[in-house]
Structure formats: C-alpha cells, structure tokens
C-alpha cells in the first residue's frame, strides 16, 4: 500500500478485500450489475498503483513472494477491460424501472 494512506496497511488490505467481494456480489445481481461493473473497473485502476508499490517493496523478499507480487499486475488490464465490457453490455436502467406505471384517465 502507498505509505501516504492513513491507517495501517492491514486495514487497507482488509478494506480492499471487502470492497472486492461487494463488487463481485453486485456483478451477480442484474439490478446492480451496471453500477458494479463500472465501480469494478474503476477499482482495478485505483488499486493498480498499490499493487505496483507492493511489487517494488517486495523485490528483496523470497523469489516466490516477489513472483506472486509481479504476476498479479498483468491480469489487472484484462480484468479492467472485462468489467468495462460488462458495463457496456448491461442496459441502462429505465427511469420507470421499479416504478408503477401511471394509470390512464378515462
């Protein structure tokens, strides 16, 4: 995690995990899919610098840890594209969705 963030790094790790699970659940629900897909794409872009920072910080760790930190970077590009594609393929909610249709007057 970037050092400029307040709170311990563990807080941000746990918070990002909760956010990731919430976004995943939102993608499963048709009513929230579009906003969740948009948020997921934005989330992947926002956390990318933190993942780069982690790979940089872990360059002196054991090889398996460094490899894991570096290998998590490339998938973020197709994952961001995938989330944005879901967003674009999900219809925008209509103003009348969930609202009662007005009755016609006689």
N, C-alpha and C positions, 0 to 999 in steps of 0.2 A: 504494500500500500504506500502511496505517496506520503512522505513524512509531514506534509503541510496539513493533513487532515487531523482534526481534533479527535480525541478518544484513542484508546489503544488499538493496535492493528487487529487484534482478535475481535473487537466489536465490529469493525468493518467487514471482516471475513464472514462473521455470522450474519450480519445485516444483508450482505450481498447474497448469501445463500437463501435467506428468507425471501428476498426480492425475486431471485431466480425461480424458486418454487411457486411463488404467487403468480409470476408471469406465465409459467408453464400451465398452471391451472386455468388462468384466464384464456389461454390459447385453446383450451379444450371446450370452453363454453361458447357456443355460437354468438350469443348476445354481447360478449365482451371480447370476441376474437380480434376484431379490427383494432381496438384501442390497445389490447395486449400485444398484438404483433408490432404496432408502432412503438410501444414502450420497450419491447424486447430489442428491437433494432437499435433504438437509442441507448439502451442499457449496454449492449455489446460495444458500441462506440465509446461510451463513457468509461467503461472498465478496462478498455484496451491499454491505456497508459499505465494503469496499476499492474496489469499483467506483464508489460514490458519492464516496469520497475522491478517486479519480482524476479524476472529472468536475469536482470542485471545484478540485483543484490545476491542472487544465488550462484553467481559464477564461481565462487570459491567453495561451494558445497560439493558433496559427493556427486559423481557423474550421474547416477540415476535421478537425483533430485533436480540437477541442472537440466538434464534432458527433458524431464517432465515439465519444467517451467518453460522451456523454449518450445516444446511441442504443443503447448496449449495456445500459442499465438496464431499459427496459420488457420486453424479451424474457425476462428472468430470472423474471418472475412466471409466464407460461405454461409455461416450461421446468420450473420447480419443480413446478407442478401436474401436468405431463406425467409427470415422474419418479415423483411420488407415486401417480399413476393406474396406472402400470406396476406399482409395488409392490403396490397393492391388487388388481390383476388377476392377479398371479402367485401360484399356490398356495404355501402354506407347505410347506416340505419335511417329509415324514413322518419320524418317528423311525426308521422301518425303511428309509428310502431309503438305498440303498447297502449295507445290512447284509444278511447272509444270513438267510434265514428259518429259524427253528428247525425241526428235524425232529420229527415226531410219534413218540412211543414206541408200540410195539405192545403 
